[in-house]
Amino acid sequence: MIYTSSFKQSGKDPNAVAICRGVPVWFKNRRIYDPLRPSREMLALKGAAFDAAYQALLARLDPRLVARELGDGAVLLCWESDPALCHRTAVADWLRAAGYDVAEVA
């Protein structure tokens, strides 16, 4: 199982993995997974343009490799409290489509 959450909710989790461009100061020297981080250029995009760019990023990756590198129990973190407003939901859907169990931390 792979999980998704926010820094506020799960930033102290020992399995926390940042998948966003910037991280909180207190998260420094913790695990960051670069392949799932949006580029600086992508961050300038809004709405559907960002979604399309992020989907293109995911299309270039192998979900089996990503899941293996993240490891069972990884908690993928981003800033947004609401998962509906965050790219971590796109990652979760992408991994689910490849057959992996992914859940938002409640």
C-alpha positions in Angstrom: 0.0 0.0 0.0 1.1 3.5 -0.8 -0.4 6.5 0.9 -0.8 10.2 0.1 -1.1 13.1 2.4 0.0 16.7 3.2 3.0 17.9 5.1 0.7 19.2 7.9 -1.0 15.8 8.3 1.9 13.4 7.8 5.1 15.3 7.5 6.6 13.6 10.5 5.8 10.1 9.3 9.0 8.0 9.1 7.8 6.8 5.6 7.2 10.4 4.3 8.4 11.2 0.8 8.0 14.7 -0.6 6.8 14.8 -4.2 6.6 18.6 -4.5 9.0 21.2 -5.8 9.7 22.9 -2.4 9.6 21.4 1.1 9.2 22.9 4.5 12.4 23.9 6.3 12.0 21.2 8.9 11.7 18.5 6.1 15.2 19.2 4.8 17.5 16.1 4.7 14.5 13.8 4.5 13.4 11.8 1.5 12.4 13.6 -1.7 11.4 11.6 -4.8 12.4 13.8 -7.8 10.7 11.9 -10.6 7.2 12.9 -9.3 8.1 16.5 -8.5 6.6 19.1 -10.9 9.1 21.2 -12.7 9.4 24.9 -12.0 7.9 25.7 -15.4 4.9 23.5 -14.5 4.3 25.4 -11.3 3.6 28.5 -13.4 0.7 26.7 -15.1 -2.8 26.7 -13.7 -5.8 24.4 -13.9 -6.1 22.2 -17.0 -2.7 23.4 -18.3 -0.9 22.1 -15.1 -3.0 18.9 -15.2 -2.0 18.2 -18.8 1.7 18.9 -18.1 1.7 16.7 -15.0 -0.1 13.9 -16.9 2.6 14.1 -19.6 5.3 13.8 -16.8 3.5 10.7 -15.5 3.3 9.2 -19.0 7.1 9.2 -19.2 7.4 7.2 -16.0 7.0 3.4 -15.3 4.6 3.0 -12.4 6.1 -0.4 -11.5 9.6 1.2 -11.1 8.1 4.2 -9.2 6.2 1.9 -6.8 9.3 -0.3 -6.3 11.5 2.8 -5.6 9.0 4.3 -3.2 8.5 1.1 -1.3 5.5 -0.3 0.5 4.1 2.1 3.1 5.5 5.3 1.5 3.5 8.4 2.3 3.6 10.8 -0.7 3.5 14.4 0.6 2.6 17.7 -0.9 1.4 21.1 0.6 -2.3 21.0 -0.2 -4.6 20.0 2.7 -7.3 19.1 0.2 -6.2 16.2 -2.0 -8.7 17.3 -4.7 -6.5 20.4 -5.2 -3.2 18.5 -5.3 -1.1 16.6 -7.9 -0.7 13.8 -5.4 -4.2 12.7 -6.4 -3.0 12.4 -10.0 -0.2 10.2 -8.8 -2.6 8.1 -6.7 -4.9 7.6 -9.7 -2.0 6.8 -12.0 -0.7 4.2 -9.6 -4.2 2.7 -9.0 -4.6 2.4 -12.8 -1.4 0.3 -12.8 -2.9 -2.0 -10.1 -1.4 -0.6 -6.9 -3.4 0.1 -3.7 -3.2 3.8 -2.8 -5.1 5.6 0.0 -5.2 9.2 1.3 -4.2 9.3 5.0 -7.3 10.2 7.0 
